[in-house]
Amino acid sequence: MIRSELARFDGRSVSVLEGILRDHDPPGTALIDAVLDAMRDDETLVQAGASWLLRETLARGCVLDDAQLDRLAGALEHTHDGFGRLHLCQALRHLRVPERHAEPFAVFLRECLSSDNTFLRAWAPDGLFRLAEQHERFLGEATAAVEAALSDPAASVRARARRTLRGE
């Protein structure tokens, strides 16, 4: 059911996605499981919509269980859409990453750091910083990524880096 609703997402208007959230209020296990399934979808707009829904459910206080975290970590390498990657970078501020998945998330974020996509270059250092808050071994790398973002040619990347340093 969620897959068919996500297929209506045009990549711009989030009204379809907001409708899914309204239909599953409060968001629970069934919605999160369906979203995690859709994260591996071959259709990039389905993937982008699913990642948006995941970010929003986490921001609303949903917590992934161990099995769901395993599925999310496994979906990282299948998420190639720029918006899908962006939503995952943004979701890290609401996600508790267990040690067993810290490295796959770090690999994902490192790939996003060098993207041509300005949004990814802005949010990947933030995600790495959030990961380092949970796993200290990434602190040096996260600090270097945020510092590099402070000198990025894009003003939006520099602005996000300043907000990251302020904890925003």
VEXMAR-310433 format. One record per residue (C-alpha): residue number from 1; x negated, y, z. Coordinates in steps of 0.2 Angstrom, whole numbers, plus 5000, padded with zeros to 4 digits. Layout:
BEGIN
> i|px|py|pz
> NUM|X|Y|Z
...
//
This chain:
BEGIN
> i|px|py|pz
> 1|5000|5000|5000
> 2|4986|5013|5005
> 3|4977|5008|4989
> 4|4991|5013|4978
> 5|4994|5029|4987
> 6|4975|5033|4986
> 7|4976|5030|4967
> 8|4988|5045|4966
> 9|4974|5056|4973
> 10|4967|5068|4960
> 11|4951|5073|4968
> 12|4957|5090|4972
> 13|4973|5092|4981
> 14|4973|5083|4998
> 15|4992|5083|4999
> 16|4993|5065|4995
> 17|4980|5061|5008
> 18|4989|5072|5021
> 19|5005|5062|5017
> 20|4996|5046|5021
> 21|4991|5053|5038
> 22|5009|5059|5041
> 23|5015|5041|5037
> 24|5003|5034|5049
> 25|5004|5046|5064
> 26|4995|5042|5075
> 27|4982|5033|5064
> 28|4978|5016|5070
> 29|4969|5000|5066
> 30|4980|4996|5051
> 31|4976|5012|5043
> 32|4958|5012|5047
> 33|4956|4994|5040
> 34|4965|4999|5024
> 35|4954|5014|5022
> 36|4938|5004|5025
> 37|4944|4992|5012
> 38|4947|5006|5000
> 39|4929|5013|5003
> 40|4922|4998|4993
> 41|4934|5002|4978
> 42|4927|5004|4961
> 43|4938|5019|4958
> 44|4928|5034|4964
> 45|4944|5045|4968
> 46|4950|5030|4978
> 47|4934|5030|4987
> 48|4933|5049|4990
> 49|4951|5049|4996
> 50|4947|5034|5008
> 51|4932|5043|5015
> 52|4942|5059|5018
> 53|4955|5049|5027
> 54|4941|5040|5038
> 55|4933|5057|5042
> 56|4950|5064|5047
> 57|4955|5049|5058
> 58|4938|5050|5067
> 59|4940|5069|5069
> 60|4957|5065|5077
> 61|4949|5054|5090
> 62|4951|5037|5082
> 63|4936|5025|5087
> 64|4930|5011|5076
> 65|4929|4994|5084
> 66|4913|4983|5081
> 67|4921|4974|5066
> 68|4926|4991|5058
> 69|4908|4998|5061
> 70|4901|4983|5053
> 71|4912|4985|5038
> 72|4908|5004|5037
> 73|4890|5001|5037
> 74|4892|4988|5023
> 75|4902|5001|5013
> 76|4888|5014|5014
> 77|4878|5006|4999
> 78|4894|5006|4989
> 79|4898|5024|4991
> 80|4891|5033|4976
> 81|4904|5047|4974
> 82|4897|5064|4979
> 83|4913|5068|4989
> 84|4914|5051|4997
> 85|4896|5053|5003
> 86|4899|5070|5009
> 87|4914|5065|5019
> 88|4903|5051|5027
> 89|4890|5064|5031
> 90|4903|5075|5039
> 91|4910|5060|5049
> 92|4894|5057|5058
> 93|4898|5070|5071
> 94|4913|5060|5076
> 95|4906|5042|5075
> 96|4896|5032|5087
> 97|4883|5022|5077
> 98|4877|5006|5086
> 99|4859|5003|5086
> 100|4861|4988|5074
> 101|4868|5000|5061
> 102|4857|5015|5064
> 103|4844|5011|5050
> 104|4857|5008|5036
> 105|4865|5025|5041
> 106|4848|5033|5041
> 107|4844|5026|5023
> 108|4861|5033|5017
> 109|4857|5050|5024
> 110|4840|5050|5017
> 111|4847|5047|5000
> 112|4859|5061|5002
> 113|4845|5073|5007
> 114|4838|5074|4990
> 115|4854|5075|4980
> 116|4857|5088|4967
> 117|4874|5091|4975
> 118|4873|5106|4986
> 119|4886|5100|4999
> 120|4876|5084|5001
> 121|4860|5093|5004
> 122|4869|5104|5017
> 123|4878|5090|5027
> 124|4865|5076|5026
> 125|4853|5085|5038
> 126|4868|5088|5049
> 127|4872|5069|5049
> 128|4854|5064|5052
> 129|4854|5076|5067
> 130|4869|5068|5074
> 131|4862|5051|5071
> 132|4846|5057|5080
> 133|4857|5063|5095
> 134|4862|5045|5097
> 135|4845|5037|5092
> 136|4830|5047|5097
> 137|4818|5038|5085
> 138|4826|5049|5071
> 139|4823|5065|5080
> 140|4807|5070|5071
> 141|4814|5066|5054
> 142|4831|5075|5058
> 143|4821|5090|5064
> 144|4811|5090|5048
> 145|4826|5088|5037
> 146|4835|5103|5046
> 147|4820|5114|5045
> 148|4818|5110|5026
> 149|4836|5114|5024
> 150|4833|5131|5031
> 151|4822|5135|5016
> 152|4833|5127|5003
> 153|4837|5139|4988
> 154|4856|5137|4991
> 155|4863|5149|5004
> 156|4876|5137|5009
> 157|4863|5124|5013
> 158|4853|5136|5024
> 159|4869|5142|5033
> 160|4874|5124|5037
> 161|4857|5121|5044
> 162|4858|5136|5055
> 163|4875|5129|5061
> 164|4868|5112|5065
> 165|4854|5120|5075
> 166|4868|5129|5085
> 167|4877|5113|5088
> 168|4892|5118|5077
//
